[in-house]
């Protein structure tokens, strides 16, 4: 094998390694609802679908040529039942076996209805292009048959008994009848959001140190340098900061103050809009984050 050919093979082998490593060390947390809440007849609870995920954004070479793909550390698409009297969120149906068929937006378009203790649901039809892509990846007839089985499963309507968690297939007439009885009330929709906004990240099954444990130093950087997204930092305040010592929190406050001064000085000396915006954003963040840290002293 000549030198140039050998070099080509080395590059081909190196590219996947580079792509795997070119993601931020910082996590982003996302919890999305379908907003199609299905309330029980007596308004004692409601069902809904939610997608929870933790992911890292691409950096460097992983961003090209199409903007790059995020690296998921955790992804969950679940049908939930929220019981108001017990203030409890229950996982009713986990769609992990069907995730390969769907984009996130499709899952958040699931039809839902509640009748007594039965939570009815029907997923949207998978895109043909997604099915074709998955079938092309199938290596055996057995793999292809599994894909067709998933497609068949996704095309049907079901009812889940929230008391027994038993799931049964239902015909279209039964499902449509349940959908016609569904309540469509803006006040109930707003009430559902109020209940869900009070839940902790642990209630959603998001435990940072279980999913992707990181060092104390890294968790501090999230807060000090405004890394990750807002939900990630909220989860850190909820799950990680309570375990820090007062000395560690005091150190974080000092580092934030120093960082803020640096960002502000850079903004004053710069004509770039980005520098101005960064300073403005961090100043707002500093005000709220420092107050939250002071509560632990």
N, C-alpha and C positions, 0 to 999 in steps of 0.2 A: 504493500500500500504506500503510495507516495505521500509526501509531507502535507501537501495542500488538502488531499482527501482525508488524511488523518485529522487535520485541523477542523475540517467541516464536521466530522463525526463528534469531535470534542465540543464544538459549538452547539450541535443538536442536543447532546446530552446535558450541556450546561444550562440551556434555556429553561427547561422545566424547573431546575433547581433555583434559578434566579427568580422566576415567576412566583415560586412558592414562598420565597423569603422576602419578596418585595411588598410587604403589607405592613401597615402601621402596627406598632405594638399596642396601640390604644383601642379599646373596645367602644363600640356604639351600641346602645340598647334601643330596641324598637318594640312597641306594643301597639298594634293596629286592630281596630274593631271593624266589623262589617256595617255597624250602625243600623242593621235591620233587626232590632230587638223584637223578640217574640214574647209577649207577656202572658202569664197564666190568666185564666178567666177571673180569678179572685184577686188579681194584682199582687199576689204574695211573692212573686218571683218572675224572672225572665230568662230566656235563653238567647245566646248570641255566639257568633264565631269570632275568634281572635287569633291573630298571628303574633307570636313573640319571637324575637331573634336577638342574638348578639353577634356582631360581625366586625371585621377590621377592614378599613379602606385600603385600596391598592396605592402603592407609592413607587416612584422610580420607573423602572422598565415595565412593571406590571400595569401601568396606566395606559400604555400604548398597545395596539393602535386604536382601540375603540373606547378608551376611557377606563378600561380595566374592570375586573369583577371583584366584588367584595369577597372576603373569606369568612364564611359562616363558622362560628364556634358553637352556635346553638340555633335551632330553628324548630318551631312548634306551631302547628295549626290545629286548634282544638275547638270543639263545640262545648260551651260552658253553660251551666245553670247557676244563676245567682239566687240564693234563698235570702229574702229580706229579713225574715224573723230571726234567722240565725247569723245574719251578716256573713254568709259563707259562699265561697266560690267553689263549685264542684266541676271537675273535668268529666264530661259526659261521653264524648266521642273524640278519639285521636285519629287524625287523618294522615298519619305518618306514612302509611302504605300507599297513599295516593298522591303524595307530593310531587313525584316525578312527572305527573301529567299536567300540572298546573303552574301558571304564573301567579304571583301573589294577588294581583288584582282580580283574577277569576275566583279565587277562593273567597274573597271578600264580597262576593256577589251570590252567596248561598241563600236559597229560599228557606224561611223558617216559620213555624207556627206552633202554638202551644194549645193543647186541648186536655184539660184535667192534668193528669200526670204524664201525658205523652208529648214529647217534643219531636215534632216532625221536621225533617230536613231533606233538601235535595240540592246537590251541587250543580253548578253550571256545567254545560257541556265542554269537555276539553277541546282545545283547538286541534284541528286536523294536522297542522304543521308540527305541533308538539308530539302527537302520536307517531307521525312519520319519522321524526328525528329519533325518538326512543327506539322504534322498531329497527332502524338502521344500526343502532348500537347493539342490538340483541345478537349474541354470538351463537345461540342454539335455538332449535325449535321450541324447547322448553321455556326459554327466556321470552320468546315471542308470544307464546300461549299465556304467560303470566301478564304480559302487557295487555292483551285482549281481555283477560279476566278483570284487570283493574279498570279498563275502559267500560266494561259491562257493569261493574259494581258502581262506577261513578255516574252511570246513566239512570239509576233507579232512585226512587224515593223511599225514605225509611222513617220509622217512628221509634224513639228510644224512651223506654219507661224510666224516668229519672229516679224512681224508688228502687228498682231492681237492676238498672243499667242494661236490661235486656233490649236488644235491637231487633226489629222485625221489618221486613220489606213490606211496603204498602202499595196498592194500585193507585193509578192516577186519579181515579174518582174520589178515593178516600183522602188523598193528599190535597186535591183541589178544594174539597169540602172544608178541610181544616184551614186552608189558606183564606177562604172566604170569611171565616169567623175571626180572623186575626184582627186585633185592635190596631188602629192607626191613629195614634194620639201624640201630638208634639210634646205635650206636658209629660207623658210617660217616657218619651225619648230623652228629654232633659233630665228626668228623675233617674233614669238608668245611668246616665253619664255621671251624675252626682255620686251615686253609689260606687261606681267603678273607680272614680278618681280618688276615692279614699283608701283603696286597696294598696298593700305594700307590694314591692317587687317580689318578695318571697311568696306572696299569695298567687302570683302568676307562675311560680316555679323557677324564677330567676334568682339564683344564689351565685353571686359573682365568684366566690372562692371555690365553689364546686364545679362550675362550668369551665372557667379559665383562670385559675389562681395566679395572682401576680404579687410582686413584692410590695412591702409597705412603701418603699421609696417610689415605686411606680404609681401607686394609688395617690400618693401625695402630689405627684406631678400632674395628675388629672385635675386636681383642685387648684393647685398653684398656677399652672400655665393654661388652664381652661381647655384641657385636652378631652378627646371623646366628644360625645354630644350631651345635651342637657339631661337626658334621662339617665345616662351612665353616671354623671356626677351626682344626680339625685340618689341613685342606688348606692353610690359610695358613701354619701352622707348618711344613708339609712343603715347600711350594713357594715361599713368598714370604720368610719370615723369614730363611732362610739367606743371602739377598742383601742384608740390612740391615747397616749398619755398627754397630760396638759403641756408637758415640755415639747412634745412633737407638734401639738397644735399651735403652740406659741411660735415654734420655728416656721411653720407653714405661713402664719400671718406675717412674719417678718420677710419671708421670701416673696410673698405676694406684694408686699409694699415696695420691695426693691424692684420687682419685675414691672410693677405699674409705673414706677418712676422712669424706668428705662423706656417703656413703650411710649409714655407721654413725651419724653425728651426727643425721641426719634420722630414723633409726629410733628413737634414744633419746628424741628430742623429740616423737615421734608416737605416737598411740594406734591408728593404722590398721594392720590386719593386713598389708596389701599392702606397706607400708614395712618392716615387720619381716621379711617374707618376702624382699623384694628384698635387704636387708642380709645375711640369712643365705645366700642363694644366691650373692651376689657374694663374700662372705668365703670360701666354699668354692672358688669359681672362682679367686679371687686367689691362694690358696695353691698350686694346681696350675699355673696359667698363669705365675706369676712364677718358679716353679722351672724351667719349660721355657725361659723367656727367659734365665734365668741360665746355662743350658747353652751359650748362644751367645756369652757374654762370655769 
